[in-house]
Amino acid sequence: MEIYNDAKNYNNRMFDFGFNAETAPTKNVLGVIENEKVTMVEYPFNGLGVRKIMKGFDAVDFAIVEELGRSKYLSSIQIYQYIRLRGLYVSRDGIRNRINKF
């Protein structure tokens, strides 16, 4: 009988990296020019900070985020039902508008 979950299968120390570590080049392929200065690429941030976004949230918005955090595959009717079970009053169209706002 073949044992699939045997610890001996995970103790293989002869892993093939796909290259010989002793002959690997010491210089980066992209940094072949002498005295080249490499810097991090800074992308422009065109969004809003989280704190600024949270200032515009109310209890219903936070509840929607929490429900979507629990299960990302909820439909708008399911989110509406969960929000109503929490005791928050909002219309079904209101839920759809808030989701589209996000």
N, C-alpha and C positions, 0 to 999 in steps of 0.2 A: 504494500500500500504506500502511495506517495504522500509525504507530509508536506503540505503547502506552507504552513506557518511555522517553519522550523527556524530556530535562532541561528543555526549554522549558515543559513542562506544569507543572513544579514552581516556576517563577519568577514566578508570578502574584502581584504585590504589591497588586492591587486587590481585596483580600479584603473581603467584606461582613460586618460584625460584627452586622448586624441592627438597629443603632441609630446615630444620629448622635452621634459622640463630643463634638462641640462643645456639643450641647444636653443632654447627660446630666446628671442631677441630681448635685449635690455631696454631698448628705446621703443617708445610708443610709435605705432605706424603713422599716426597723424602728426607727431611732433618731431619731424625729421630735420627741421631747420635749426641750425645752431643758434643759441640765445633767443629762442622764440618764447614769447610770453603767452601763456595759456590762461584765459580767465573764464569764469562761469558766464554762461549766457543768461542775461536777465530779460525775462519776458515782461511786457507791460501788463499791469494788473488793471483790468477794466471793470472789475466787479465792485461790490460793496462789502464792507467788513461785516462779520457775523453780528457784532454788537449793534451795528446800525440797522441791520435787518431785523434783529430781535425786538428792537424798540417799536416796530410797526406790527408786531404780532399781538394777538389777543388770545384768550383761552381756547377758542375754537381752532386757531391756527396751530397752537402747540399740541392740541389733541390730535389734529390731522398728522402732524409730523411724528408723534409717538405711535400712532396706529400704523403709519407707513413704515416706521422703523421696525415694528414687530413683524409685519408681513408685507413685503413689497408688491405682492400680487393681489391686492385688494381692488375691487371695482369701486366706482364712486358710490353706488348704492350700499355696498358693504361698509364703506367709510362712514356714510351718512347714518347707517344703523348703529355702528359703534359709538359715534359721537352722541347720538340720541340716548343710547344706554348710559352714557356718562352724565346725562342730565343737562346737556347743553342744547339750546334750542336754536336751530338753524334750518333753513329750507334746503331741499335737495339741490336746487339750482345754486344756492349759496355755496354749497360744498364744491360743486363743479367749478364755480368761479374762483374760489379760493385755491383749488388745486391748479387751475390754469395760471393763477397769479404766481404760484411758486415757480 
